[in-house]
Amino acid sequence: QQQVKQSPQSLIVQKGGIPIINCAYENTAFDYFPWYQQFPGKGPALLIAIRPDVSEKKEGRFTISFNKSAKQFSLHIMDSQPGDSATYFCAASIKEYGNKLVFGAGTILRVKS
Amino acid sequence: ETGVTQTPRHLVMGMTNKKSLKCEQHLGHNAMYWYKQSAKKPLELMFVYSLEERVENNSVPSRFSPECPNSSHLFLHLHTLQPEDSALYLCASSQGFGAYGYTFGSGTRLTVV
């Protein structure tokens, strides 16, 4: 119930492509869904986040799509660039449980130039 | 300095050694976390501190001992580790248990030989 399942494990796209990373959860009490980006040798950094009262959020080239009924959310990267090559983690938290984050297993993205 | 700083960046230790990892946050946050990151696994939450009090210990072996002397500093004391403890250890901080996300440090890459 506290898990977040992330797929795919790895992804290779051409420059300009639109990689999509998916996450699914079971616990409907989750109320905050962030995505983190991690470059080699660095810690994860908050990229974009969404709450379940909206179905989509955009920040620059990054978009989160949220499907509350399916209990799924996904990250889309528009016009992907080689500099977007990194590991992406989805996460979820519950306010009443102190907002502690539960992370997915991560997706290694490589954007080929 | 700003953000979350972890030292050392790399550590190699024998199974009989005692060492400590240090984390310092300059963000005025009141919660701090230790995570373990192993290859192809989700981030594993180890310990949570809120206002210098440990509020969560996720069944971590006693060979890992955390210490939070004040809200800006967090230590992870290590002794008699096993080779399977080799991983990236990440420190994070948040305000109010992360309603707006966590800030991670760059991690300490630990190798147990």
Backbone of each chain as ProteinMPNN parsed JSONL, in Angstrom:
{"seq_chain_A": "QQQVKQSPQSLIVQKGGIPIINCAYENTAFDYFPWYQQFPGKGPALLIAIRPDVSEKKEGRFTISFNKSAKQFSLHIMDSQPGDSATYFCAASIKEYGNKLVFGAGTILRVKS", "coords_chain_A": {"N_chain_A": [[0.832, -1.215, 0.0], [2.055, 1.146, 0.585], [3.763, 1.478, -1.487], [5.291, 2.765, -4.484], [5.18, 2.198, -7.796], [7.376, 2.214, -10.458], [8.023, 2.725, -13.911], [9.554, 2.818, -17.227], [12.484, 0.855, -16.309], [14.766, 1.736, -17.549], [15.501, 4.008, -20.264], [15.89, 5.033, -23.563], [16.114, 7.699, -25.766], [15.937, 9.656, -28.779], [17.38, 12.859, -29.363], [15.129, 15.534, -29.014], [12.956, 13.892, -28.858], [10.109, 12.583, -26.935], [10.31, 11.463, -23.962], [8.551, 9.292, -21.748], [7.724, 8.627, -18.47], [6.377, 6.417, -16.164], [4.319, 6.07, -13.242], [2.722, 4.201, -10.648], [0.337, 3.805, -8.038], [-1.092, 2.49, -4.97], [-2.283, 3.355, -2.608], [-4.848, 5.418, -1.906], [-4.782, 7.57, -0.282], [-2.531, 9.049, -0.673], [-1.326, 12.335, -1.256], [0.391, 14.063, -2.479], [2.625, 14.397, -5.091], [5.683, 14.266, -6.155], [8.366, 14.693, -8.564], [11.717, 13.732, -8.933], [14.997, 14.589, -10.055], [18.089, 13.169, -10.818], [21.469, 13.617, -11.269], [24.579, 12.021, -12.184], [26.72, 11.542, -9.411], [25.478, 13.422, -7.875], [22.921, 14.449, -5.498], [19.37, 13.639, -5.514], [17.175, 16.06, -7.011], [14.423, 18.206, -6.581], [12.08, 18.337, -9.151], [9.519, 18.77, -10.324], [6.152, 18.942, -9.146], [2.92, 17.619, -8.188], [-0.475, 17.914, -7.059], [-3.384, 15.969, -6.181], [-5.674, 17.327, -7.005], [-5.536, 18.415, -9.477], [-5.175, 17.671, -13.006], [-3.045, 17.951, -14.665], [0.219, 19.361, -14.882], [2.507, 21.822, -15.881], [5.9, 22.691, -16.258], [8.063, 24.513, -17.813], [9.752, 22.442, -20.043], [8.849, 20.165, -18.879], [6.235, 18.01, -17.921], [3.678, 16.897, -15.801], [1.323, 14.361, -15.851], [-1.709, 13.421, -14.399], [-3.709, 10.821, -13.29], [-6.283, 10.264, -11.477], [-8.32, 8.335, -11.084], [-7.226, 6.035, -12.179], [-5.092, 5.782, -10.591], [-2.512, 6.605, -11.311], [0.417, 8.343, -12.419], [2.414, 10.391, -14.54], [5.511, 11.417, -16.065], [6.389, 13.649, -18.565], [8.779, 14.627, -20.941], [9.27, 17.22, -22.919], [10.659, 17.884, -26.17], [13.255, 16.661, -25.701], [16.628, 16.836, -24.468], [20.194, 16.17, -24.673], [21.273, 16.96, -22.211], [19.273, 16.337, -20.449], [19.653, 13.782, -19.726], [19.633, 11.572, -17.144], [18.796, 10.179, -13.898], [15.478, 9.552, -13.025], [13.125, 9.948, -10.478], [9.976, 9.072, -9.229], [7.681, 9.984, -6.628], [5.678, 9.823, -3.626], [3.496, 11.11, -1.094], [1.83, 11.363, 2.108], [-0.116, 13.605, 3.807], [-1.151, 13.246, 6.389], [0.523, 11.36, 7.43], [2.745, 12.673, 8.008], [3.907, 13.637, 5.708], [6.075, 12.181, 4.753], [8.178, 10.993, 2.234], [7.615, 8.413, -0.195], [9.461, 6.583, -2.435], [9.714, 5.77, -5.95], [11.465, 3.217, -7.907], [13.142, 4.36, -9.733], [14.153, 5.679, -12.968], [16.423, 5.358, -15.518], [17.367, 7.664, -17.762], [18.47, 8.201, -21.042], [19.376, 10.511, -23.388], [19.994, 10.632, -26.699], [22.241, 12.333, -28.826]], "CA_chain_A": [[0.0, 0.0, 0.0], [2.915, 2.298, 0.649], [4.702, 1.442, -2.59], [5.076, 3.458, -5.739], [5.82, 1.365, -8.828], [7.854, 3.082, -11.538], [8.483, 2.056, -15.131], [10.454, 1.672, -17.305], [13.712, 0.929, -15.51], [15.668, 2.567, -18.328], [14.842, 4.551, -21.442], [16.784, 5.746, -24.486], [15.379, 8.423, -26.806], [16.712, 10.581, -29.596], [17.196, 14.282, -29.072], [13.87, 16.043, -29.542], [11.874, 12.956, -28.547], [9.326, 12.848, -25.721], [10.289, 10.312, -23.057], [7.457, 9.239, -20.779], [8.002, 7.743, -17.336], [5.096, 6.167, -15.508], [4.285, 5.59, -11.864], [1.418, 3.755, -10.184], [0.278, 3.652, -6.599], [-2.299, 1.827, -4.49], [-2.89, 4.046, -1.476], [-5.557, 6.608, -2.37], [-4.553, 8.667, 0.659], [-1.416, 9.879, -1.134], [-1.864, 13.619, -1.674], [1.453, 14.903, -3.033], [3.348, 13.533, -6.027], [6.805, 14.981, -6.775], [9.369, 14.015, -9.365], [13.073, 14.165, -8.659], [15.984, 14.344, -11.116], [19.395, 12.945, -10.214], [22.62, 13.478, -12.152], [25.654, 11.239, -11.544], [27.52, 12.257, -8.426], [24.661, 14.42, -7.182], [21.702, 13.946, -4.892], [18.149, 13.968, -6.264], [16.698, 17.433, -6.892], [13.001, 18.327, -6.92], [11.907, 18.807, -10.524], [8.147, 19.251, -10.496], [5.265, 18.186, -8.262], [1.496, 17.826, -8.435], [-1.417, 17.426, -6.052], [-4.42, 15.234, -6.908], [-6.837, 18.118, -7.414], [-5.345, 18.828, -10.871], [-4.847, 16.527, -13.865], [-1.809, 18.189, -15.411], [1.01, 20.519, -14.491], [3.655, 22.028, -16.763], [6.941, 23.638, -15.891], [9.017, 24.474, -18.914], [9.582, 21.277, -20.915], [8.43, 19.032, -18.059], [4.801, 17.95, -17.661], [3.134, 15.756, -15.061], [-0.077, 14.012, -16.091], [-2.191, 12.699, -13.222], [-4.985, 10.131, -13.498], [-6.673, 9.865, -10.121], [-9.117, 7.11, -11.094], [-6.329, 4.914, -12.486], [-4.009, 5.815, -9.601], [-1.258, 6.656, -12.061], [0.894, 9.654, -12.839], [3.545, 10.217, -15.444], [6.355, 12.569, -16.399], [6.71, 13.787, -19.983], [9.806, 15.632, -21.19], [9.127, 17.703, -24.302], [11.887, 18.304, -26.858], [14.324, 16.234, -24.799], [17.993, 17.228, -24.808], [21.195, 15.318, -24.008], [21.425, 17.411, -20.818], [18.215, 15.752, -19.625], [20.067, 12.43, -19.354], [19.701, 11.528, -15.683], [17.856, 9.225, -13.307], [14.267, 10.235, -12.572], [12.383, 9.229, -9.447], [8.693, 9.576, -8.777], [7.489, 9.801, -5.193], [4.35, 10.171, -3.138], [3.458, 11.272, 0.357], [0.523, 11.547, 2.741], [0.004, 14.673, 4.793], [-1.438, 12.788, 7.75], [1.657, 10.553, 7.865], [3.906, 13.537, 8.138], [4.47, 14.003, 4.404], [7.305, 11.465, 4.431], [8.101, 10.546, 0.847], [7.871, 7.045, -0.658], [10.048, 6.752, -3.765], [9.8, 4.697, -6.93], [12.802, 2.638, -8.061], [13.964, 5.201, -10.603], [14.283, 5.414, -14.404], [17.638, 5.942, -16.097], [17.059, 8.211, -19.084], [19.573, 8.655, -21.885], [18.944, 11.21, -24.594], [21.086, 10.567, -27.667], [22.32, 13.543, -29.67]], "C_chain_A": [[0.858, 1.254, 0.0], [3.892, 2.357, -0.517], [4.27, 2.336, -3.731], [5.863, 2.677, -6.786], [6.128, 2.198, -10.05], [8.334, 2.254, -12.717], [8.678, 3.082, -16.244], [11.671, 1.865, -16.417], [14.749, 1.797, -16.218], [15.008, 2.925, -19.651], [15.879, 5.3, -22.274], [15.924, 6.404, -25.559], [16.349, 9.28, -27.609], [16.433, 12.012, -29.14], [15.93, 14.79, -29.752], [12.69, 15.142, -29.275], [11.188, 13.314, -27.236], [9.327, 11.594, -24.851], [9.15, 10.436, -22.058], [7.796, 8.215, -19.709], [6.723, 7.636, -16.523], [5.257, 5.686, -14.077], [2.854, 5.237, -11.48], [1.472, 3.563, -8.676], [-1.03, 2.989, -6.214], [-3.047, 2.661, -3.451], [-3.539, 5.359, -1.926], [-5.409, 7.788, -1.421], [-3.356, 9.527, 0.274], [-1.967, 11.208, -1.653], [-0.799, 14.571, -2.214], [2.366, 14.004, -3.839], [4.467, 14.336, -6.701], [7.627, 14.069, -7.676], [10.727, 14.628, -9.044], [13.984, 13.764, -9.821], [17.348, 14.209, -10.439], [20.456, 12.757, -11.285], [23.709, 12.686, -11.421], [26.47, 12.089, -10.587], [26.779, 13.316, -7.643], [23.505, 13.744, -6.478], [20.495, 14.294, -5.75], [17.734, 15.41, -5.995], [15.239, 17.484, -7.337], [12.85, 18.982, -8.289], [10.548, 19.471, -10.707], [7.263, 18.39, -9.601], [3.81, 18.532, -8.555], [0.69, 17.326, -7.257], [-2.631, 16.875, -6.788], [-5.636, 16.043, -7.32], [-6.691, 18.675, -8.829], [-4.917, 17.618, -11.7], [-3.535, 16.721, -14.633], [-1.111, 19.418, -14.866], [2.231, 20.605, -15.386], [4.62, 23.006, -16.142], [8.039, 23.529, -16.935], [8.744, 23.285, -19.818], [9.062, 20.051, -20.167], [6.941, 19.123, -17.729], [4.49, 16.719, -16.832], [1.686, 15.598, -15.495], [-0.535, 13.121, -14.945], [-3.566, 12.118, -13.504], [-5.42, 9.54, -12.167], [-7.432, 8.54, -10.12], [-8.257, 5.871, -11.35], [-5.209, 4.792, -11.47], [-2.654, 5.74, -10.298], [-0.871, 8.108, -12.309], [2.169, 9.461, -13.652], [4.257, 11.538, -15.684], [6.64, 12.526, -17.891], [7.767, 14.884, -20.118], [9.725, 16.017, -22.657], [10.484, 18.118, -24.876], [13.129, 17.935, -26.025], [15.71, 16.546, -25.369], [18.986, 16.286, -24.124], [21.416, 15.689, -22.539], [20.344, 16.914, -19.895], [18.566, 14.328, -19.187], [20.366, 12.387, -17.861], [18.823, 10.372, -15.208], [16.685, 10.009, -12.73], [13.527, 9.344, -11.582], [11.014, 9.882, -9.26], [8.581, 9.288, -7.279], [6.068, 10.188, -4.833], [4.41, 10.31, -1.625], [2.034, 11.525, 0.811], [0.68, 12.552, 3.865], [-0.186, 14.137, 6.213], [-0.341, 11.874, 8.291], [2.932, 11.382, 7.867], [4.59, 13.873, 6.835], [5.767, 13.281, 4.076], [7.16, 10.806, 3.06], [8.38, 9.055, 0.687], [8.322, 7.164, -2.106], [9.835, 5.531, -4.646], [11.246, 4.272, -7.11], [13.703, 3.434, -8.989], [13.977, 4.739, -12.05], [15.519, 6.121, -14.901], [17.322, 6.374, -17.523], [18.346, 8.624, -19.79], [18.991, 9.284, -23.134], [20.133, 11.275, -25.536], [21.059, 11.783, -28.571], [22.398, 13.179, -31.151]], "O_chain_A": [[0.453, 2.296, -0.515], [4.772, 3.217, -0.529], [3.09, 2.626, -3.927], [7.078, 2.519, -6.666], [5.233, 2.823, -10.619], [8.971, 1.215, -12.545], [8.03, 4.129, -16.218], [11.856, 2.935, -15.838], [15.519, 2.507, -15.571], [14.084, 2.249, -20.105], [16.649, 6.103, -21.747], [15.099, 5.743, -26.189], [17.452, 9.583, -27.153], [15.368, 12.311, -28.599], [15.691, 14.507, -30.926], [11.543, 15.556, -29.44], [11.616, 14.218, -26.519], [8.441, 10.751, -24.985], [8.825, 11.526, -21.588], [8.119, 7.067, -20.017], [6.071, 8.638, -16.231], [6.213, 4.984, -13.746], [1.9, 5.879, -11.92], [2.507, 3.207, -8.114], [-1.965, 2.926, -7.012], [-4.277, 2.674, -3.416], [-2.838, 6.305, -2.285], [-5.865, 8.89, -1.726], [-3.173, 10.613, 0.824], [-2.948, 11.227, -2.397], [-1.064, 15.76, -2.388], [2.83, 12.975, -3.347], [4.228, 15.01, -7.703], [7.585, 12.844, -7.56], [10.876, 15.842, -8.905], [13.772, 12.744, -10.477], [17.718, 15.027, -9.596], [20.36, 11.85, -12.111], [23.757, 12.678, -10.191], [26.861, 13.211, -10.91], [27.375, 14.031, -6.837], [23.141, 12.614, -6.803], [20.588, 15.154, -6.626], [17.917, 15.922, -4.891], [14.865, 16.881, -8.344], [13.418, 20.043, -8.551], [10.455, 20.599, -11.189], [7.592, 17.236, -9.329], [3.507, 19.595, -9.098], [1.118, 16.422, -6.54], [-2.887, 17.278, -7.923], [-6.552, 15.494, -7.932], [-7.603, 19.33, -9.334], [-4.363, 16.657, -11.165], [-2.985, 15.767, -15.182], [-1.748, 20.384, -14.446], [2.91, 19.608, -15.629], [4.22, 24.021, -15.571], [8.832, 22.588, -16.94], [7.627, 23.127, -20.311], [8.856, 19.002, -20.778], [6.449, 20.172, -17.313], [4.977, 15.626, -17.122], [0.918, 16.56, -15.509], [0.163, 12.182, -14.562], [-4.48, 12.836, -13.91], [-4.982, 8.456, -11.78], [-7.21, 7.706, -9.242], [-8.522, 4.797, -10.811], [-4.459, 3.816, -11.48], [-1.783, 4.945, -9.942], [-1.729, 8.987, -12.396], [2.902, 8.49, -13.466], [3.687, 12.618, -15.528], [7.075, 11.504, -18.422], [7.664, 15.937, -19.488], [10.075, 15.227, -23.534], [11.343, 18.634, -24.16], [13.944, 18.796, -25.692], [15.925, 16.524, -26.58], [18.657, 15.671, -23.109], [21.713, 14.821, -21.718], [20.466, 17.046, -18.677], [17.858, 13.736, -18.373], [21.254, 13.09, -17.379], [18.193, 9.68, -16.008], [16.875, 11.005, -12.033], [13.33, 8.152, -11.817], [10.912, 11.104, -9.148], [9.302, 8.449, -6.74], [5.35, 10.799, -5.625], [5.257, 9.711, -0.963], [1.154, 11.856, 0.016], [1.505, 12.377, 4.762], [0.535, 14.53, 7.13], [-0.282, 11.638, 9.498], [4.04, 10.86, 7.745], [5.728, 14.342, 6.836], [6.5, 13.728, 3.194], [6.158, 10.152, 2.769], [9.262, 8.502, 1.344], [7.635, 7.783, -2.919], [9.781, 4.402, -4.159], [12.153, 4.881, -6.543], [14.912, 3.201, -9.024], [13.829, 3.549, -12.329], [15.662, 7.332, -14.734], [17.042, 5.541, -18.385], [19.198, 9.303, -19.216], [18.207, 8.661, -23.851], [21.152, 11.889, -25.223], [19.999, 12.214, -29.026], [22.469, 14.066, -32.001]]}, "seq_chain_B": "ETGVTQTPRHLVMGMTNKKSLKCEQHLGHNAMYWYKQSAKKPLELMFVYSLEERVENNSVPSRFSPECPNSSHLFLHLHTLQPEDSALYLCASSQGFGAYGYTFGSGTRLTVV", "coords_chain_B": {"N_chain_B": [[27.828, 28.936, 2.66], [25.229, 27.192, 0.939], [22.184, 25.181, 0.953], [22.333, 21.602, 1.259], [24.975, 19.96, 2.697], [27.233, 17.315, 2.443], [29.713, 15.321, 3.98], [32.314, 12.821, 4.262], [32.76, 12.914, 0.625], [33.456, 10.547, -0.543], [34.125, 7.322, 0.824], [36.085, 4.735, 2.0], [36.075, 1.844, 3.838], [37.167, -0.606, 6.179], [35.747, -3.675, 7.442], [35.997, -3.713, 10.173], [36.308, -1.168, 10.968], [35.521, 2.106, 12.421], [33.591, 4.789, 11.483], [32.298, 8.068, 10.602], [29.587, 9.708, 8.996], [28.809, 12.97, 7.845], [26.337, 15.521, 7.832], [25.142, 18.678, 6.873], [22.817, 21.288, 6.995], [21.805, 24.339, 5.515], [19.437, 25.672, 5.364], [17.526, 26.303, 7.179], [15.676, 24.368, 7.792], [13.531, 22.028, 9.591], [13.454, 19.287, 9.742], [15.272, 16.281, 9.191], [16.861, 13.716, 7.241], [18.126, 10.392, 6.69], [18.975, 8.522, 3.877], [19.442, 5.452, 2.097], [20.938, 4.603, -0.922], [20.957, 2.179, -3.239], [22.102, 0.381, -6.131], [19.668, 0.064, -8.666], [17.53, -0.077, -6.918], [14.756, 1.197, -4.974], [15.001, 4.364, -3.284], [15.934, 4.017, 0.062], [14.498, 4.769, 3.052], [16.111, 5.529, 6.017], [16.441, 6.839, 8.584], [14.595, 9.358, 10.38], [14.608, 12.627, 11.539], [13.068, 15.016, 13.558], [13.078, 18.243, 14.626], [15.402, 17.671, 16.056], [14.79, 15.309, 17.317], [14.583, 11.795, 17.094], [12.297, 10.397, 14.981], [11.663, 8.304, 13.433], [12.74, 5.05, 12.643], [13.674, 2.88, 10.405], [13.828, -0.094, 10.818], [16.596, -0.404, 10.785], [19.834, -1.871, 10.862], [21.751, -2.145, 13.925], [24.368, -1.443, 13.569], [24.431, 0.912, 12.275], [24.258, 4.123, 13.449], [22.498, 6.93, 14.191], [22.858, 10.491, 14.783], [21.714, 13.581, 15.965], [22.642, 16.51, 16.76], [21.766, 19.152, 16.655], [19.4, 21.238, 14.886], [20.608, 21.721, 12.465], [22.573, 19.92, 11.883], [23.464, 16.555, 11.144], [24.461, 13.284, 11.824], [25.833, 10.117, 10.799], [26.844, 7.379, 12.328], [29.112, 4.762, 11.858], [29.834, 1.324, 12.257], [31.537, -1.776, 12.302], [30.656, -2.647, 9.691], [29.137, -4.37, 6.863], [29.966, -5.836, 3.657], [27.678, -5.598, 2.006], [26.617, -3.244, 2.812], [27.694, -1.289, 1.332], [27.085, 1.559, -0.541], [25.366, 4.509, -1.772], [24.966, 7.065, 0.46], [22.522, 9.221, 1.36], [21.699, 12.415, 2.558], [18.95, 14.386, 3.575], [16.856, 17.3, 3.86], [13.978, 19.034, 5.164], [11.183, 21.277, 5.435], [8.857, 21.034, 7.91], [8.355, 18.219, 7.523], [8.355, 17.989, 4.774], [6.296, 19.03, 3.093], [6.57, 20.523, 0.845], [8.511, 19.232, -0.574], [11.782, 17.659, -0.523], [15.187, 18.649, 0.175], [18.09, 17.415, -1.071], [21.421, 16.309, -0.176], [24.607, 15.784, -1.854], [25.501, 13.305, -1.282], [27.317, 10.521, 0.229], [29.588, 8.317, -1.015], [29.933, 5.134, -0.075], [32.163, 2.505, 0.447], [32.59, -0.706, 1.533], [35.109, -2.787, 2.536]], "CA_chain_B": [[27.337, 27.804, 1.881], [23.791, 27.031, 0.924], [21.741, 23.837, 0.646], [22.676, 20.485, 2.135], [26.361, 19.57, 2.441], [27.608, 16.04, 3.043], [31.125, 14.961, 3.963], [33.09, 13.001, 3.035], [32.067, 12.526, -0.606], [33.783, 9.132, -0.76], [34.691, 6.694, 2.018], [36.37, 3.301, 1.919], [36.366, 1.404, 5.191], [37.176, -2.025, 6.439], [34.594, -4.131, 8.223], [36.209, -3.517, 11.611], [36.516, 0.259, 11.234], [34.448, 2.997, 12.844], [33.642, 6.065, 10.785], [31.059, 8.845, 10.684], [29.182, 10.582, 7.895], [28.295, 14.24, 8.356], [25.415, 16.275, 6.989], [24.845, 20.002, 7.406], [21.886, 22.018, 6.132], [21.85, 25.786, 5.716], [18.158, 26.115, 4.836], [16.578, 26.585, 8.261], [14.677, 23.311, 7.87], [13.413, 21.437, 10.925], [13.459, 17.83, 9.654], [16.413, 15.758, 8.439], [16.662, 12.312, 6.879], [19.168, 9.592, 6.05], [18.522, 7.546, 2.911], [20.426, 4.603, 1.454], [20.639, 4.393, -2.339], [21.686, 1.074, -3.86], [21.809, 0.272, -7.559], [18.432, -0.576, -9.119], [16.575, -0.203, -5.812], [14.22, 2.486, -4.537], [15.636, 5.007, -2.139], [15.48, 3.409, 1.314], [14.535, 5.673, 4.189], [16.736, 4.898, 7.187], [16.105, 7.558, 9.819], [13.992, 10.678, 10.274], [14.695, 13.459, 12.728], [12.287, 16.243, 13.567], [13.472, 19.088, 15.762], [16.484, 16.967, 16.758], [14.305, 14.082, 17.925], [14.391, 10.753, 16.097], [10.879, 10.05, 14.919], [11.482, 7.086, 12.659], [13.902, 4.189, 12.438], [13.069, 1.845, 9.579], [14.433, -1.418, 10.969], [17.992, -0.322, 10.346], [20.716, -2.59, 11.797], [22.363, -1.301, 14.956], [25.707, -0.994, 13.159], [24.23, 2.301, 11.855], [23.793, 4.877, 14.609], [22.381, 8.343, 13.84], [22.944, 11.498, 15.843], [21.286, 14.9, 15.503], [22.923, 17.39, 17.897], [20.96, 20.364, 16.505], [18.557, 21.138, 13.688], [21.391, 21.934, 11.247], [23.578, 18.878, 11.717], [23.047, 15.156, 11.265], [25.581, 12.363, 11.644], [25.561, 8.678, 10.755], [28.022, 6.685, 12.829], [29.183, 3.434, 11.246], [30.808, 0.418, 12.872], [31.465, -3.195, 11.901], [29.765, -2.769, 8.551], [29.251, -5.511, 5.972], [30.118, -5.407, 2.249], [26.382, -5.233, 1.423], [26.284, -1.875, 3.219], [28.259, -0.371, 0.337], [25.99, 2.254, -1.218], [25.392, 5.972, -1.663], [24.148, 7.485, 1.594], [22.03, 10.564, 1.089], [21.051, 13.182, 3.606], [17.978, 15.339, 3.046], [16.177, 18.099, 4.871], [12.712, 19.611, 4.721], [10.472, 22.066, 6.428], [7.59, 20.407, 8.22], [8.236, 16.89, 6.917], [8.419, 17.923, 3.308], [5.082, 19.346, 2.354], [6.985, 21.111, -0.425], [9.649, 18.504, -1.122], [13.022, 17.545, 0.224], [16.443, 19.058, -0.444], [19.094, 16.371, -0.832], [22.837, 16.531, -0.388], [25.194, 15.027, -2.968], [25.715, 11.933, -0.855], [28.625, 9.923, 0.509], [29.73, 6.992, -1.64], [30.597, 4.273, 0.902], [32.59, 1.172, 0.019], [33.045, -1.525, 2.662], [35.984, -3.837, 1.993]], "C_chain_B": [[25.828, 27.727, 1.968], [23.455, 25.572, 0.689], [22.154, 22.825, 1.703], [24.053, 19.968, 1.742], [26.681, 18.276, 3.168], [29.114, 15.826, 2.917], [31.331, 13.642, 4.692], [32.272, 12.64, 1.798], [32.274, 11.045, -0.913], [34.429, 8.591, 0.51], [34.871, 5.214, 1.751], [36.741, 2.868, 3.323], [36.342, -0.11, 5.289], [36.039, -2.403, 7.378], [34.773, -3.917, 9.72], [36.353, -2.035, 11.979], [35.295, 0.916, 11.855], [34.643, 4.323, 12.137], [32.315, 6.79, 10.972], [30.845, 9.639, 9.411], [28.547, 11.827, 8.5], [27.397, 14.906, 7.335], [25.126, 17.607, 7.662], [23.891, 20.712, 6.451], [21.848, 23.482, 6.551], [20.537, 26.427, 5.275], [17.151, 26.479, 5.91], [15.475, 25.555, 8.381], [14.649, 22.678, 9.26], [13.309, 19.912, 10.899], [14.642, 17.388, 8.8], [16.296, 14.245, 8.321], [17.979, 11.697, 6.431], [18.491, 8.585, 5.129], [19.712, 6.719, 2.431], [19.999, 4.393, 0.008], [21.562, 3.316, -2.896], [21.244, 0.973, -5.311], [20.51, -0.483, -7.798], [17.44, -0.83, -8.005], [15.977, 1.156, -5.511], [15.065, 3.071, -3.408], [15.047, 4.434, -0.853], [15.622, 4.416, 2.447], [15.103, 4.933, 5.395], [16.243, 5.55, 8.484], [15.482, 8.907, 9.476], [14.163, 11.395, 11.608], [13.832, 14.698, 12.532], [12.644, 17.025, 14.817], [14.423, 18.332, 16.691], [16.04, 15.701, 17.471], [14.07, 13.032, 16.837], [12.93, 10.318, 16.114], [10.635, 8.786, 14.106], [12.815, 6.366, 12.509], [13.366, 2.976, 11.7], [13.82, 0.526, 9.635], [15.868, -1.444, 10.464], [18.872, -1.068, 11.354], [21.44, -1.645, 12.736], [23.781, -0.867, 14.616], [25.651, 0.409, 12.538], [23.621, 3.056, 13.036], [23.709, 6.356, 14.256], [22.523, 9.239, 15.066], [22.555, 12.84, 15.254], [21.475, 15.882, 16.648], [22.151, 18.708, 17.851], [20.25, 20.293, 15.153], [19.328, 21.313, 12.384], [22.339, 20.793, 10.935], [23.004, 17.481, 11.957], [24.263, 14.287, 10.979], [25.049, 10.933, 11.493], [26.855, 7.97, 11.135], [27.974, 5.228, 12.364], [30.195, 2.565, 11.991], [30.491, -1.021, 12.496], [30.476, -3.411, 10.777], [30.067, -4.024, 7.735], [29.41, -5.021, 4.529], [28.79, -4.982, 1.614], [25.898, -3.849, 1.866], [26.89, -0.839, 2.272], [27.128, 0.233, -0.486], [26.271, 3.748, -1.185], [24.456, 6.347, -0.514], [23.813, 8.965, 1.414], [21.387, 11.166, 2.33], [20.072, 14.136, 2.937], [17.4, 16.142, 4.206], [14.887, 18.647, 4.285], [12.154, 20.477, 5.834], [9.135, 21.38, 6.687], [7.362, 19.09, 7.523], [7.945, 16.944, 5.429], [7.144, 18.166, 2.567], [5.405, 19.944, 0.99], [8.266, 20.479, -0.936], [10.868, 18.53, -0.221], [14.158, 18.198, -0.553], [17.496, 18.024, -0.057], [20.503, 16.938, -0.923], [23.329, 15.676, -1.542], [25.563, 13.605, -2.583], [27.153, 11.603, -0.5], [28.629, 8.534, -0.115], [30.566, 6.132, -0.709], [30.925, 2.926, 0.287], [33.149, 0.449, 1.231], [33.852, -2.693, 2.103], [36.347, -4.853, 3.072]], "O_chain_B": [[25.227, 28.148, 2.957], [24.316, 24.795, 0.276], [22.303, 23.152, 2.88], [24.275, 19.583, 0.593], [26.432, 18.151, 4.367], [29.709, 16.113, 1.878], [30.608, 13.353, 5.645], [31.174, 12.1, 1.935], [31.397, 10.378, -1.464], [35.179, 9.293, 1.188], [33.942, 4.524, 1.332], [37.629, 3.458, 3.939], [35.602, -0.793, 4.581], [35.446, -1.542, 8.028], [33.792, -3.938, 10.463], [36.501, -1.692, 13.152], [34.191, 0.373, 11.826], [35.723, 4.912, 12.183], [31.335, 6.208, 11.439], [31.786, 10.172, 8.824], [27.851, 11.764, 9.513], [27.658, 14.863, 6.133], [24.894, 17.664, 8.869], [24.121, 20.737, 5.242], [21.857, 23.824, 7.733], [20.517, 27.586, 4.86], [16.043, 26.916, 5.599], [14.445, 25.821, 9.001], [15.617, 22.775, 10.014], [13.094, 19.301, 11.946], [14.977, 18.036, 7.808], [15.714, 13.58, 9.178], [18.838, 12.377, 5.868], [17.563, 7.884, 5.53], [20.839, 7.21, 2.364], [18.849, 4.048, -0.265], [22.773, 3.505, -3.01], [20.156, 1.418, -5.675], [20.278, -1.539, -7.21], [16.589, -1.711, -8.128], [16.617, 2.177, -5.764], [15.749, 2.349, -2.682], [13.829, 4.37, -0.69], [16.726, 4.86, 2.763], [14.637, 3.85, 5.75], [15.698, 4.881, 9.362], [15.782, 9.514, 8.448], [13.893, 10.833, 12.669], [13.863, 15.34, 11.482], [12.522, 16.521, 15.933], [14.281, 18.345, 17.914], [16.842, 15.078, 18.167], [13.455, 13.31, 15.807], [12.404, 9.917, 17.153], [9.524, 8.257, 14.094], [13.86, 6.977, 12.283], [12.683, 2.137, 12.288], [14.38, 0.076, 8.636], [16.293, -2.39, 9.8], [18.687, -0.922, 12.562], [21.71, -0.493, 12.394], [24.343, -0.012, 15.3], [26.69, 1.025, 12.302], [22.579, 2.66, 13.558], [24.743, 6.988, 14.039], [22.339, 8.815, 16.206], [23.011, 13.202, 14.169], [20.554, 16.074, 17.441], [21.907, 19.318, 18.892], [20.489, 19.372, 14.372], [18.776, 21.083, 11.308], [22.859, 20.712, 9.822], [22.18, 17.266, 12.846], [24.998, 14.519, 10.019], [23.974, 10.592, 11.988], [27.825, 7.958, 10.377], [26.946, 4.558, 12.461], [31.289, 3.024, 12.317], [29.331, -1.418, 12.388], [29.573, -4.242, 10.877], [31.113, -4.653, 7.897], [29.022, -3.894, 4.22], [28.779, -4.091, 0.765], [24.896, -3.344, 1.361], [26.624, 0.355, 2.404], [26.312, -0.49, -1.059], [27.282, 4.193, -0.642], [23.281, 5.981, -0.525], [24.691, 9.823, 1.329], [20.635, 10.507, 3.047], [20.341, 14.638, 1.846], [17.447, 15.726, 5.363], [14.723, 18.716, 3.067], [12.581, 20.421, 6.987], [8.361, 21.172, 5.752], [6.281, 18.859, 6.982], [7.34, 16.02, 4.886], [6.919, 17.574, 1.512], [4.585, 19.872, 0.075], [9.029, 21.122, -1.657], [10.96, 19.324, 0.715], [14.109, 18.294, -1.78], [17.757, 17.791, 1.124], [20.756, 17.907, -1.639], [22.557, 14.926, -2.139], [25.897, 12.79, -3.443], [28.083, 12.315, -0.879], [27.795, 7.687, 0.207], [31.766, 6.361, -0.56], [30.068, 2.284, -0.321], [34.075, 0.935, 1.881], [33.351, -3.485, 1.304], [37.075, -5.808, 2.801]]}, "name": "protein", "num_of_chains": 2, "seq": "QQQVKQSPQSLIVQKGGIPIINCAYENTAFDYFPWYQQFPGKGPALLIAIRPDVSEKKEGRFTISFNKSAKQFSLHIMDSQPGDSATYFCAASIKEYGNKLVFGAGTILRVKSETGVTQTPRHLVMGMTNKKSLKCEQHLGHNAMYWYKQSAKKPLELMFVYSLEERVENNSVPSRFSPECPNSSHLFLHLHTLQPEDSALYLCASSQGFGAYGYTFGSGTRLTVV"}
